[in-house]
Amino acid sequence: MKEMGKNNQMPCISVVVPVFNSEETIIPLYKRLISVLRNLTDEYEIIFVNDASVDGSSNVIKVLGKKDPKIIGIDLMRNFGQHNALLCGIRRAKYQYIVTLDDDLQNPPEEIPKLIDKINEGYDVVYGTPDKEQHGFLRNLASITTKVALKKVMEVESARHASTFRIFRTKLRDAFKHFNSSFVIIDVLLTWGTRNFSSIIVKHYPRQSGKSNYSFKQLVIISLNMITGFSILPLQIASILGFTFAIFGIFILLYVLCIFLIMGSGVPGFPFIASIIAIFSGVQLLAVGIIGEYLARMHFRLMGKPQYIESDNT
């Protein structure tokens, strides 16, 4: 018997799963997904976006697609990254709600009904926040760093609960249908269409096989890309630093003039002058570097670098 949402209507669900080197978990994930979805609705689809895996993930998805018409398999020409793969699947989805989750079974499909019940309370986006993240110390630390950056960029309180396990209304993609930058952060794009976010605690299990595709370094890079790609915070910091050290320079000038007027000589000492030059040069280089990051993004956007390219073998 199908479970009804709180609005007494069966939900129509598109599930998008970015896949990378997960041939061992795709079939167990598929079986658990259809077990849940068949109890919720007759109208569902599962979209596997293979982000140029180097194992047998593509073949597993093709076999499932031949057996089940509700499976849509998409192969990307090369590895574009998780968020780009998600964007590809999101643009292919056709139903009322889109659910996204990872391919490693850390996000249990059995928690999807919780997300549906929560979004039916009137929200546009609902995150499944892990009760306890099953990662190592550095991975968890990097995840916290990413969420802090995300909160600053998204400017919504629920950003600290953000996760890859989420549900949102498909109509939100209209807000970013013309977005063509190769730097993609799905959570930020969702804020272009709504501020009506919420979250709910869900279970989170250890990875079933293999290792995480995100290292500490990669997550830190994502945080930096997020801030420089979707906010002007670094430019504001550069402006504040420039203003602060300009004031500092004025005080140094006044100090030098006072010493000259009182003692009749300049401020002695090469270390003093070298230190001042080093400080100001460092700030200038920092500001130039930040501006360079923004110019680089403009450069790549003008180049028309693609967000993703689907393979003909799909």
PASEBA-1860 file (N, C-alpha, C; in nm, 3 decimals):
! residues 314
1> MKEMGKNN> 0.085/-0.120/0.000/0.000/0.000/0.000/0.087/0.124/0.000 ~ 0.055/0.219/-0.086/0.135/0.341/-0.098/0.114/0.431/0.022 ~ 0.225/0.491/0.069/0.216/0.587/0.179/0.188/0.725/0.123 ~ 0.090/0.792/0.181/0.055/0.926/0.138/0.136/1.029/0.215 ~ 0.166/1.141/0.149/0.227/1.252/0.219/0.124/1.319/0.306 ~ 0.166/1.421/0.378/0.075/1.490/0.468/-0.030/1.570/0.393 ~ -0.015/1.588/0.263/-0.117/1.656/0.183/-0.210/1.554/0.116 ~ -0.200/1.425/0.162/-0.287/1.318/0.114/-0.272/1.292/-0.036
9> QMPCISVV> -0.159/1.324/-0.091/-0.130/1.296/-0.231/0.000/1.217/-0.240 ~ 0.002/1.123/-0.334/0.126/1.049/-0.354/0.229/1.140/-0.418 ~ 0.350/1.147/-0.363/0.453/1.233/-0.422/0.507/1.173/-0.551 ~ 0.547/1.258/-0.643/0.615/1.216/-0.765/0.763/1.250/-0.748 ~ 0.849/1.151/-0.752/0.986/1.169/-0.706/1.088/1.132/-0.812 ~ 1.184/1.220/-0.832/1.303/1.191/-0.911/1.422/1.181/-0.816 ~ 1.491/1.070/-0.817/1.609/1.052/-0.732/1.733/1.065/-0.820 ~ 1.822/1.154/-0.781/1.944/1.177/-0.858/2.064/1.129/-0.776
17> VPVFNSEE> 2.143/1.040/-0.835/2.259/0.984/-0.765/2.384/1.005/-0.850 ~ 2.476/1.092/-0.808/2.604/1.103/-0.879/2.689/0.981/-0.845 ~ 2.750/0.922/-0.946/2.823/0.797/-0.926/2.969/0.814/-0.967 ~ 3.058/0.767/-0.880/3.200/0.766/-0.915/3.266/0.647/-0.847 ~ 3.309/0.552/-0.928/3.379/0.433/-0.880/3.302/0.361/-0.769 ~ 3.178/0.327/-0.796/3.092/0.266/-0.693/3.020/0.142/-0.745 ~ 3.087/0.063/-0.825/3.020/-0.054/-0.884/2.971/-0.152/-0.778 ~ 3.035/-0.154/-0.661/2.996/-0.249/-0.558/2.872/-0.206/-0.481
25> TIIPLYKR> 2.839/-0.078/-0.482/2.726/-0.030/-0.402/2.604/0.009/-0.485 ~ 2.617/0.015/-0.616/2.505/0.061/-0.699/2.385/-0.033/-0.690 ~ 2.407/-0.163/-0.702/2.295/-0.258/-0.698/2.229/-0.260/-0.560 ~ 2.305/-0.269/-0.449/2.239/-0.261/-0.317/2.162/-0.130/-0.298 ~ 2.219/-0.020/-0.347/2.150/0.109/-0.337/2.021/0.107/-0.418 ~ 2.028/0.054/-0.538/1.909/0.045/-0.626/1.799/-0.037/-0.559 ~ 1.833/-0.152/-0.505/1.733/-0.239/-0.442/1.667/-0.170/-0.324 ~ 1.744/-0.100/-0.244/1.687/-0.031/-0.128/1.603/0.089/-0.172
33> LISVLRNL> 1.646/0.157/-0.279/1.569/0.271/-0.329/1.432/0.228/-0.381 ~ 1.429/0.125/-0.464/1.299/0.085/-0.520/1.208/0.028/-0.412 ~ 1.266/-0.035/-0.311/1.185/-0.086/-0.201/1.113/0.027/-0.130 ~ 1.183/0.139/-0.113/1.124/0.256/-0.048/1.027/0.328/-0.142 ~ 1.071/0.352/-0.265/0.992/0.432/-0.358/0.861/0.364/-0.397 ~ 0.863/0.232/-0.412/0.740/0.161/-0.449/0.634/0.169/-0.341 ~ 0.676/0.189/-0.217/0.580/0.207/-0.107/0.529/0.350/-0.097 ~ 0.596/0.440/-0.168/0.557/0.581/-0.161/0.471/0.624/-0.279
41> TDEYEIIF> 0.505/0.575/-0.399/0.441/0.628/-0.519/0.461/0.534/-0.637 ~ 0.376/0.552/-0.738/0.397/0.482/-0.865/0.478/0.566/-0.962 ~ 0.484/0.696/-0.933/0.552/0.791/-1.021/0.690/0.825/-0.965 ~ 0.790/0.755/-1.010/0.926/0.782/-0.965/1.025/0.745/-1.074 ~ 1.144/0.796/-1.061/1.254/0.761/-1.151/1.384/0.772/-1.072 ~ 1.482/0.695/-1.111/1.614/0.700/-1.046/1.716/0.733/-1.154 ~ 1.784/0.845/-1.137/1.881/0.893/-1.236/2.022/0.874/-1.182 ~ 2.096/0.782/-1.241/2.235/0.761/-1.205/2.323/0.839/-1.303
49> VNDASVDG> 2.401/0.932/-1.251/2.492/1.010/-1.336/2.634/0.962/-1.311 ~ 2.687/0.887/-1.405/2.822/0.832/-1.390/2.925/0.938/-1.428 ~ 3.000/0.982/-1.328/3.097/1.091/-1.347/3.232/1.036/-1.391 ~ 3.231/0.966/-1.504/3.353/0.909/-1.564/3.426/0.815/-1.468 ~ 3.352/0.721/-1.412/3.414/0.621/-1.323/3.513/0.536/-1.402 ~ 3.617/0.491/-1.333/3.718/0.407/-1.399/3.699/0.260/-1.366 ~ 3.593/0.228/-1.289/3.564/0.088/-1.261/3.445/0.044/-1.348 ~ 3.368/-0.052/-1.303/3.258/-0.103/-1.384/3.124/-0.038/-1.356
57> SSNVIKVL> 3.122/0.080/-1.296/2.996/0.147/-1.260/2.906/0.168/-1.380 ~ 2.964/0.211/-1.492/2.884/0.238/-1.612/2.810/0.114/-1.660 ~ 2.878/0.000/-1.662/2.815/-0.124/-1.707/2.703/-0.168/-1.613 ~ 2.726/-0.152/-1.483/2.622/-0.190/-1.385/2.497/-0.106/-1.408 ~ 2.513/0.024/-1.429/2.399/0.113/-1.452/2.325/0.075/-1.581 ~ 2.400/0.040/-1.685/2.338/0.002/-1.813/2.256/-0.126/-1.797 ~ 2.306/-0.221/-1.722/2.233/-0.346/-1.699/2.104/-0.318/-1.624 ~ 2.112/-0.233/-1.520/1.991/-0.198/-1.445/1.890/-0.126/-1.533
65> GKKDPKII> 1.940/-0.038/-1.621/1.853/0.037/-1.710/1.776/-0.052/-1.807 ~ 1.838/-0.160/-1.851/1.772/-0.254/-1.942/1.663/-0.334/-1.870 ~ 1.682/-0.358/-1.742/1.585/-0.437/-1.665/1.471/-0.350/-1.611 ~ 1.499/-0.225/-1.583/1.400/-0.138/-1.518/1.388/-0.008/-1.596 ~ 1.273/0.019/-1.657/1.256/0.142/-1.736/1.256/0.269/-1.653 ~ 1.244/0.253/-1.522/1.246/0.371/-1.434/1.389/0.416/-1.402 ~ 1.484/0.342/-1.452/1.625/0.379/-1.432/1.674/0.458/-1.553 ~ 1.734/0.572/-1.525/1.796/0.653/-1.630/1.947/0.660/-1.601
73> GIDLMRNF> 2.026/0.614/-1.694/2.170/0.619/-1.677/2.233/0.724/-1.767 ~ 2.319/0.807/-1.711/2.388/0.911/-1.787/2.537/0.896/-1.765 ~ 2.612/0.885/-1.873/2.759/0.881/-1.865/2.814/1.017/-1.905 ~ 2.904/1.071/-1.825/2.971/1.196/-1.859/3.103/1.165/-1.929 ~ 3.145/1.253/-2.018/3.264/1.230/-2.099/3.392/1.224/-2.016 ~ 3.396/1.304/-1.910/3.511/1.302/-1.819/3.462/1.336/-1.680 ~ 3.551/1.334/-1.583/3.511/1.364/-1.446/3.495/1.515/-1.429 ~ 3.370/1.559/-1.406/3.341/1.701/-1.390/3.321/1.739/-1.244
81> GQHNALLC> 3.308/1.643/-1.155/3.286/1.673/-1.014/3.142/1.643/-0.973 ~ 3.125/1.621/-0.844/2.995/1.577/-0.792/2.882/1.677/-0.821 ~ 2.906/1.805/-0.796/2.800/1.904/-0.812/2.763/1.922/-0.959 ~ 2.860/1.914/-1.048/2.830/1.922/-1.191/2.748/1.802/-1.236 ~ 2.783/1.684/-1.183/2.706/1.564/-1.215/2.563/1.576/-1.161 ~ 2.551/1.631/-1.042/2.418/1.653/-0.984/2.335/1.747/-1.071 ~ 2.398/1.854/-1.116/2.328/1.951/-1.201/2.276/1.885/-1.328 ~ 2.357/1.797/-1.385/2.316/1.723/-1.504/2.190/1.641/-1.475
89> GIRRAKYQ> 2.190/1.568/-1.364/2.075/1.486/-1.327/1.953/1.570/-1.293 ~ 1.975/1.681/-1.225/1.865/1.769/-1.187/1.795/1.824/-1.311 ~ 1.872/1.859/-1.411/1.812/1.912/-1.534/1.739/1.804/-1.614 ~ 1.770/1.678/-1.589/1.702/1.569/-1.659/1.574/1.526/-1.584 ~ 1.563/1.555/-1.456/1.451/1.509/-1.374/1.318/1.564/-1.425 ~ 1.210/1.486/-1.408/1.080/1.527/-1.462/0.969/1.532/-1.357 ~ 0.997/1.489/-1.234/0.889/1.483/-1.136/0.891/1.600/-1.038 ~ 0.789/1.602/-0.952/0.761/1.715/-0.862/0.873/1.742/-0.763
97> YIVTLDDD> 0.929/1.635/-0.707/1.035/1.647/-0.607/1.162/1.583/-0.661 ~ 1.274/1.640/-0.621/1.404/1.581/-0.653/1.474/1.546/-0.523 ~ 1.514/1.421/-0.511/1.591/1.375/-0.396/1.733/1.346/-0.445 ~ 1.833/1.396/-0.375/1.971/1.366/-0.410/2.037/1.293/-0.293 ~ 2.119/1.196/-0.325/2.195/1.125/-0.221/2.319/1.064/-0.283 ~ 2.414/1.032/-0.198/2.540/0.976/-0.245/2.523/0.830/-0.285 ~ 2.627/0.778/-0.350/2.623/0.641/-0.402/2.685/0.540/-0.308 ~ 2.728/0.582/-0.189/2.808/0.495/-0.102/2.729/0.431/0.011
105> LQNPPEEI> 2.595/0.449/0.013/2.506/0.391/0.113/2.523/0.451/0.253 ~ 2.595/0.562/0.262/2.601/0.630/0.391/2.470/0.703/0.419 ~ 2.402/0.745/0.312/2.269/0.804/0.324/2.166/0.694/0.303 ~ 2.097/0.648/0.408/2.003/0.537/0.391/1.877/0.579/0.317 ~ 1.843/0.514/0.207/1.721/0.547/0.134/1.595/0.537/0.219 ~ 1.600/0.455/0.323/1.484/0.438/0.411/1.444/0.566/0.484 ~ 1.531/0.667/0.480/1.501/0.794/0.546/1.431/0.893/0.452 ~ 1.414/0.856/0.325/1.349/0.945/0.229/1.208/0.987/0.273
113> PKLIDKIN> 1.125/0.894/0.329/0.991/0.937/0.373/0.995/1.051/0.475 ~ 1.099/1.055/0.559/1.112/1.166/0.653/1.128/1.299/0.580 ~ 1.210/1.298/0.476/1.231/1.420/0.398/1.101/1.465/0.331 ~ 1.025/1.368/0.280/0.900/1.401/0.212/0.798/1.460/0.310 ~ 0.787/1.398/0.427/0.694/1.450/0.527/0.731/1.593/0.567 ~ 0.862/1.618/0.578/0.907/1.751/0.620/0.881/1.855/0.513 ~ 0.909/1.822/0.387/0.890/1.920/0.281/0.741/1.948/0.260 ~ 0.656/1.851/0.293/0.512/1.871/0.280/0.456/1.963/0.388
121> EGYDVVYG> 0.541/2.003/0.482/0.499/2.103/0.581/0.504/2.243/0.521 ~ 0.552/2.254/0.397/0.552/2.382/0.329/0.690/2.436/0.293 ~ 0.794/2.355/0.314/0.929/2.399/0.281/0.960/2.374/0.134 ~ 1.062/2.442/0.086/1.106/2.422/-0.053/1.227/2.331/-0.061 ~ 1.312/2.335/0.042/1.432/2.251/0.046/1.444/2.192/0.187 ~ 1.470/2.064/0.194/1.490/1.998/0.325/1.617/1.914/0.317 ~ 1.706/1.936/0.413/1.829/1.858/0.422/1.813/1.743/0.522 ~ 1.870/1.629/0.488/1.880/1.521/0.583/2.013/1.533/0.656
129> TPDKEQHG> 2.009/1.589/0.776/2.131/1.614/0.852/2.174/1.488/0.927 ~ 2.296/1.440/0.907/2.340/1.317/0.975/2.337/1.331/1.126 ~ 2.287/1.226/1.194/2.289/1.228/1.340/2.433/1.226/1.392 ~ 2.519/1.156/1.319/2.662/1.154/1.350/2.736/1.116/1.225 ~ 2.819/1.207/1.175/2.890/1.178/1.051/2.995/1.070/1.073 ~ 2.995/0.974/0.982/3.085/0.860/0.994/3.209/0.881/0.907 ~ 3.290/0.979/0.944/3.413/1.008/0.872/3.528/1.016/0.972 ~ 3.650/1.029/0.917/3.765/1.051/1.003/3.771/1.193/1.054
137> FLRNLASI> 3.865/1.221/1.145/3.874/1.353/1.209/3.897/1.465/1.107 ~ 3.997/1.447/1.020/4.028/1.552/0.922/3.913/1.572/0.825 ~ 3.848/1.462/0.785/3.734/1.471/0.693/3.619/1.548/0.758 ~ 3.593/1.519/0.885/3.487/1.592/0.957/3.522/1.739/0.973 ~ 3.651/1.766/1.001/3.696/1.904/1.017/3.678/1.981/0.887 ~ 3.714/1.918/0.776/3.698/1.981/0.645/3.551/2.003/0.614 ~ 3.467/1.907/0.655/3.323/1.920/0.632/3.267/2.039/0.708 ~ 3.314/2.060/0.831/3.270/2.175/0.910/3.313/2.305/0.842
145> TTKVALKK> 3.437/2.306/0.792/3.488/2.424/0.722/3.402/2.457/0.600 ~ 3.365/2.353/0.527/3.281/2.371/0.408/3.145/2.428/0.446 ~ 3.087/2.379/0.556/2.954/2.426/0.597/2.959/2.571/0.646 ~ 3.070/2.608/0.710/3.085/2.748/0.752/3.089/2.840/0.629 ~ 3.166/2.798/0.529/3.173/2.875/0.405/3.037/2.879/0.336 ~ 2.967/2.764/0.337/2.836/2.755/0.274/2.736/2.846/0.343 ~ 2.742/2.852/0.475/2.649/2.938/0.549/2.671/3.083/0.513 ~ 2.796/3.122/0.497/2.825/3.261/0.460/2.774/3.293/0.321
153> VMEVESAR> 2.789/3.199/0.229/2.748/3.222/0.091/2.597/3.215/0.077 ~ 2.534/3.115/0.140/2.390/3.095/0.127/2.309/3.199/0.203 ~ 2.367/3.250/0.313/2.301/3.350/0.396/2.168/3.299/0.452 ~ 2.162/3.171/0.483/2.047/3.113/0.552/2.099/3.028/0.667 ~ 2.025/3.028/0.778/2.069/2.959/0.899/2.083/2.808/0.876 ~ 1.995/2.751/0.794/1.995/2.606/0.775/2.117/2.556/0.699 ~ 2.201/2.647/0.649/2.320/2.605/0.575/2.413/2.520/0.660 ~ 2.411/2.541/0.790/2.498/2.461/0.877/2.450/2.316/0.887
161> HASTFRIF> 2.327/2.291/0.841/2.274/2.154/0.839/2.280/2.093/0.699 ~ 2.343/2.162/0.605/2.344/2.116/0.466/2.414/1.981/0.454 ~ 2.365/1.900/0.362/2.426/1.771/0.334/2.393/1.732/0.190 ~ 2.455/1.626/0.144/2.428/1.579/0.008/2.295/1.504/0.001 ~ 2.239/1.471/0.115/2.109/1.405/0.123/2.004/1.513/0.140 ~ 1.933/1.544/0.032/1.839/1.656/0.033/1.719/1.628/-0.056 ~ 1.613/1.701/-0.032/1.497/1.699/-0.120/1.457/1.842/-0.148 ~ 1.417/1.872/-0.271/1.369/2.007/-0.302/1.267/2.000/-0.415
169> RTKLRDAF> 1.192/2.107/-0.426/1.089/2.114/-0.529/1.156/2.139/-0.665 ~ 1.119/2.062/-0.763/1.183/2.069/-0.893/1.172/2.207/-0.956 ~ 1.066/2.281/-0.926/1.047/2.413/-0.985/1.159/2.510/-0.950 ~ 1.236/2.479/-0.845/1.346/2.568/-0.805/1.455/2.576/-0.911 ~ 1.466/2.474/-0.995/1.573/2.476/-1.095/1.550/2.585/-1.199 ~ 1.427/2.639/-1.207/1.401/2.750/-1.299/1.485/2.872/-1.263 ~ 1.521/2.882/-1.134/1.600/2.998/-1.088/1.741/2.995/-1.143 ~ 1.791/2.876/-1.180/1.928/2.869/-1.231/1.935/2.796/-1.366
177> KHFNSSFV> 1.826/2.800/-1.441/1.826/2.731/-1.570/1.921/2.795/-1.670 ~ 1.952/2.923/-1.652/2.045/2.991/-1.743/2.188/2.998/-1.687 ~ 2.209/2.938/-1.571/2.342/2.938/-1.509/2.436/2.854/-1.595 ~ 2.551/2.912/-1.635/2.641/2.839/-1.725/2.786/2.839/-1.680 ~ 2.812/2.873/-1.555/2.948/2.868/-1.505/2.988/2.723/-1.478 ~ 3.115/2.692/-1.498/3.162/2.556/-1.472/3.185/2.531/-1.324 ~ 3.184/2.636/-1.241/3.197/2.623/-1.097/3.057/2.609/-1.038 ~ 3.019/2.489/-1.000/2.881/2.460/-0.958/2.876/2.420/-0.811
185> IIDVLLTW> 2.789/2.486/-0.735/2.757/2.445/-0.598/2.605/2.443/-0.590 ~ 2.546/2.324/-0.587/2.402/2.309/-0.594/2.331/2.384/-0.480 ~ 2.385/2.377/-0.360/2.319/2.439/-0.246/2.308/2.590/-0.262 ~ 2.409/2.652/-0.320/2.405/2.795/-0.344/2.302/2.827/-0.452 ~ 2.298/2.746/-0.557/2.202/2.769/-0.665/2.058/2.760/-0.615 ~ 2.033/2.672/-0.519/1.898/2.660/-0.465/1.854/2.788/-0.395 ~ 1.949/2.861/-0.337/1.913/2.987/-0.268/1.873/3.095/-0.368 ~ 1.903/3.075/-0.495/1.861/3.172/-0.596/1.710/3.167/-0.617
193> GTRNFSSI> 1.648/3.056/-0.574/1.505/3.041/-0.593/1.423/3.048/-0.466 ~ 1.487/3.031/-0.349/1.411/3.030/-0.224/1.501/3.055/-0.104 ~ 1.440/3.095/0.005/1.506/3.103/0.135/1.433/3.013/0.235 ~ 1.340/2.934/0.181/1.254/2.850/0.266/1.317/2.712/0.284 ~ 1.421/2.707/0.367/1.496/2.585/0.392/1.461/2.525/0.528 ~ 1.482/2.395/0.540/1.468/2.329/0.669/1.557/2.206/0.669 ~ 1.559/2.135/0.780/1.640/2.014/0.790/1.575/1.919/0.889 ~ 1.617/1.795/0.882/1.568/1.693/0.974/1.681/1.593/0.999
201> IVKHYPRQ> 1.689/1.544/1.120/1.795/1.449/1.156/1.767/1.312/1.092 ~ 1.868/1.257/1.027/1.857/1.124/0.967/1.978/1.040/1.009 ~ 1.967/0.912/0.987/2.077/0.822/1.019/2.188/0.836/0.915 ~ 2.308/0.805/0.958/2.422/0.812/0.868/2.514/0.695/0.902 ~ 2.544/0.613/0.801/2.619/0.490/0.824/2.761/0.499/0.769 ~ 2.850/0.416/0.820/2.986/0.413/0.764/2.982/0.371/0.618 ~ 3.082/0.413/0.544/3.091/0.380/0.402/3.100/0.229/0.385 ~ 3.021/0.173/0.291/3.013/0.029/0.274/3.138/-0.030/0.210
209> SGKSNYSF> 3.196/0.043/0.114/3.315/-0.008/0.047/3.394/0.107/-0.011 ~ 3.522/0.081/-0.040/3.607/0.185/-0.098/3.637/0.296/0.001 ~ 3.679/0.409/-0.051/3.712/0.523/0.032/3.647/0.649/-0.025 ~ 3.635/0.749/0.060/3.570/0.872/0.018/3.646/0.938/-0.098 ~ 3.569/0.996/-0.190/3.631/1.065/-0.303/3.671/1.207/-0.268 ~ 3.637/1.248/-0.144/3.672/1.382/-0.098/3.778/1.373/0.011 ~ 3.893/1.433/-0.014/3.997/1.441/0.087/3.985/1.575/0.161 ~ 4.063/1.589/0.267/4.064/1.715/0.342/4.100/1.831/0.249
217> KQLVIISL> 4.202/1.811/0.168/4.247/1.916/0.076/4.138/1.954/-0.023 ~ 4.070/1.854/-0.078/3.966/1.882/-0.176/3.850/1.961/-0.117 ~ 3.812/1.928/0.007/3.703/1.999/0.071/3.740/2.143/0.102 ~ 3.866/2.165/0.140/3.911/2.302/0.164/3.908/2.382/0.034 ~ 3.951/2.319/-0.075/3.948/2.385/-0.206/3.804/2.418/-0.245 ~ 3.712/2.326/-0.217/3.570/2.352/-0.246/3.521/2.472/-0.167 ~ 3.563/2.483/-0.041/3.523/2.597/0.042/3.573/2.728/-0.018 ~ 3.699/2.728/-0.062/3.755/2.849/-0.122/3.685/2.881/-0.254
225> NMITGFSI> 3.658/2.778/-0.334/3.586/2.799/-0.460/3.447/2.854/-0.435 ~ 3.385/2.804/-0.329/3.250/2.847/-0.295/3.247/2.996/-0.260 ~ 3.344/3.037/-0.179/3.346/3.176/-0.134/3.382/3.271/-0.247 ~ 3.484/3.233/-0.327/3.525/3.323/-0.435/3.432/3.315/-0.555 ~ 3.359/3.202/-0.569/3.272/3.185/-0.684/3.132/3.241/-0.666 ~ 3.086/3.254/-0.539/2.948/3.293/-0.518/2.931/3.405/-0.415 ~ 3.039/3.472/-0.380/3.026/3.586/-0.289/3.139/3.685/-0.315 ~ 3.123/3.806/-0.261/3.228/3.907/-0.274/3.300/3.927/-0.141
233> LPLQIASI> 3.284/3.831/-0.049/3.348/3.842/0.082/3.499/3.863/0.073 ~ 3.573/3.785/-0.009/3.718/3.808/-0.016/3.754/3.948/-0.064 ~ 3.677/4.001/-0.158/3.703/4.138/-0.203/3.676/4.239/-0.092 ~ 3.573/4.213/-0.014/3.544/4.300/0.100/3.656/4.294/0.203 ~ 3.707/4.173/0.225/3.820/4.159/0.320/3.942/4.233/0.268 ~ 3.968/4.222/0.137/4.082/4.293/0.078/4.066/4.443/0.093 ~ 3.944/4.493/0.076/3.918/4.636/0.091/3.941/4.681/0.236 ~ 3.892/4.599/0.330/3.909/4.632/0.471/4.056/4.632/0.510
241> LGFTFAIF> 4.131/4.531/0.460/4.274/4.525/0.489/4.346/4.646/0.431 ~ 4.309/4.681/0.306/4.371/4.797/0.245/4.345/4.924/0.324 ~ 4.219/4.942/0.367/4.184/5.060/0.446/4.257/5.061/0.581 ~ 4.260/4.945/0.645/4.324/4.934/0.777/4.472/4.970/0.769 ~ 4.540/4.914/0.669/4.684/4.940/0.660/4.714/5.078/0.604 ~ 4.620/5.138/0.534/4.637/5.278/0.494/4.636/5.368/0.619 ~ 4.544/5.339/0.712/4.539/5.412/0.839/4.667/5.387/0.917 ~ 4.711/5.260/0.916/4.835/5.225/0.985/4.953/5.304/0.927
249> GIFILLYV> 4.954/5.317/0.794/5.061/5.393/0.727/5.060/5.539/0.766 ~ 4.940/5.597/0.784/4.931/5.738/0.825/4.990/5.755/0.965 ~ 4.959/5.660/1.055/5.016/5.668/1.190/5.168/5.654/1.188 ~ 5.218/5.566/1.101/5.364/5.552/1.088/5.425/5.684/1.039 ~ 5.358/5.747/0.943/5.407/5.876/0.892/5.409/5.981/1.002 ~ 5.302/5.986/1.082/5.296/6.082/1.193/5.408/6.054/1.294 ~ 5.432/5.924/1.318/5.538/5.886/1.411/5.674/5.933/1.361 ~ 5.698/5.911/1.230/5.825/5.953/1.171/5.841/6.105/1.180
257> LCIFLIMG> 5.734/6.181/1.150/5.740/6.327/1.156/5.764/6.376/1.299 ~ 5.699/6.311/1.395/5.718/6.351/1.535/5.862/6.329/1.579 ~ 5.917/6.213/1.541/6.057/6.185/1.577/6.150/6.288/1.514 ~ 6.120/6.324/1.389/6.204/6.423/1.320/6.195/6.560/1.388 ~ 6.074/6.602/1.425/6.055/6.734/1.486/6.110/6.740/1.627 ~ 6.097/6.629/1.701/6.142/6.630/1.841/6.292/6.606/1.853 ~ 6.342/6.509/1.776/6.483/6.470/1.790/6.572/6.528/1.681 ~ 6.510/6.583/1.578/6.587/6.645/1.471/6.651/6.546/1.377
265> SGVPGFPF> 6.605/6.422/1.379/6.659/6.320/1.288/6.549/6.221/1.253 ~ 6.571/6.143/1.148/6.472/6.043/1.107/6.474/5.922/1.197 ~ 6.381/5.830/1.173/6.375/5.707/1.251/6.490/5.616/1.210 ~ 6.577/5.581/1.302/6.693/5.500/1.265/6.655/5.353/1.248 ~ 6.736/5.285/1.173/6.721/5.139/1.169/6.662/5.085/1.041 ~ 6.741/5.003/0.972/6.692/4.935/0.853/6.582/4.834/0.885 ~ 6.588/4.758/0.996/6.482/4.660/1.026/6.343/4.723/1.032 ~ 6.333/4.845/1.085/6.204/4.914/1.094/6.147/4.937/0.954
273> IASIIAIF> 6.230/4.991/0.867/6.185/5.021/0.730/6.151/4.892/0.656 ~ 6.236/4.790/0.668/6.214/4.663/0.600/6.083/4.597/0.646 ~ 6.054/4.607/0.776/5.932/4.548/0.831/5.809/4.616/0.774 ~ 5.812/4.749/0.768/5.699/4.824/0.714/5.675/4.789/0.568 ~ 5.784/4.783/0.490/5.773/4.749/0.348/5.716/4.608/0.331 ~ 5.765/4.514/0.415/5.719/4.376/0.405/5.569/4.365/0.436 ~ 5.524/4.439/0.538/5.382/4.435/0.575/5.295/4.487/0.461 ~ 5.329/4.603/0.408/5.249/4.663/0.303/5.255/4.581/0.174
281> SGVQLLAV> 5.372/4.525/0.143/5.384/4.442/0.023/5.300/4.317/0.035 ~ 5.300/4.258/0.155/5.220/4.138/0.177/5.071/4.164/0.157 ~ 5.022/4.275/0.212/4.881/4.310/0.196/4.846/4.335/0.049 ~ 4.936/4.403/-0.020/4.912/4.431/-0.162/4.906/4.302/-0.243 ~ 4.998/4.210/-0.216/4.999/4.082/-0.288/4.873/4.000/-0.256 ~ 4.830/4.006/-0.130/4.707/3.935/-0.092/4.588/3.990/-0.170 ~ 4.578/4.123/-0.176/4.466/4.186/-0.248/4.473/4.152/-0.396 ~ 4.592/4.156/-0.454/4.608/4.123/-0.596/4.570/3.977/-0.622
289> GIIGEYLA> 4.610/3.888/-0.529/4.577/3.747/-0.543/4.427/3.722/-0.540 ~ 4.357/3.790/-0.451/4.212/3.776/-0.442/4.145/3.825/-0.570 ~ 4.188/3.941/-0.617/4.133/3.995/-0.742/4.163/3.899/-0.858 ~ 4.283/3.838/-0.855/4.320/3.742/-0.957/4.227/3.621/-0.960 ~ 4.181/3.575/-0.841/4.087/3.464/-0.835/3.958/3.497/-0.909 ~ 3.909/3.617/-0.887/3.786/3.659/-0.953/3.806/3.675/-1.104 ~ 3.921/3.730/-1.142/3.950/3.744/-1.285/3.962/3.608/-1.353 ~ 4.019/3.510/-1.281/4.032/3.376/-1.337/3.895/3.315/-1.363
297> RMHFRLMG> 3.801/3.337/-1.271/3.667/3.284/-1.289/3.597/3.350/-1.408 ~ 3.618/3.481/-1.420/3.562/3.551/-1.536/3.624/3.497/-1.666 ~ 3.753/3.468/-1.661/3.824/3.414/-1.777/3.764/3.281/-1.820 ~ 3.745/3.189/-1.721/3.691/3.058/-1.754/3.547/3.068/-1.804 ~ 3.472/3.162/-1.747/3.333/3.177/-1.790/3.327/3.230/-1.934 ~ 3.416/3.325/-1.967/3.419/3.377/-2.103/3.466/3.271/-2.202 ~ 3.549/3.180/-2.156/3.595/3.071/-2.241/3.480/2.975/-2.276 ~ 3.374/2.977/-2.193/3.263/2.886/-2.217/3.294/2.743/-2.177
305> KPQYIESD> 3.376/2.724/-2.074/3.409/2.590/-2.027/3.282/2.518/-1.985 ~ 3.254/2.398/-2.036/3.126/2.331/-2.010/3.112/2.285/-1.866 ~ 2.987/2.281/-1.818/2.959/2.227/-1.685/2.970/2.076/-1.684 ~ 2.928/2.016/-1.795/2.936/1.871/-1.813/2.907/1.840/-1.959 ~ 2.949/1.724/-2.004/2.919/1.676/-2.139/2.876/1.530/-2.129 ~ 2.758/1.499/-2.179/2.710/1.362/-2.175/2.775/1.279/-2.285 ~ 2.805/1.156/-2.252/2.867/1.065/-2.348/2.762/1.008/-2.443 ~ 2.803/0.973/-2.563/2.713/0.910/-2.660/2.678/0.769/-2.619
313> NT> 2.754/0.713/-2.523/2.729/0.576/-2.480/2.621/0.565/-2.376 ~ 2.561/0.680/-2.338/2.458/0.678/-2.236/2.341/0.593/-2.279
END
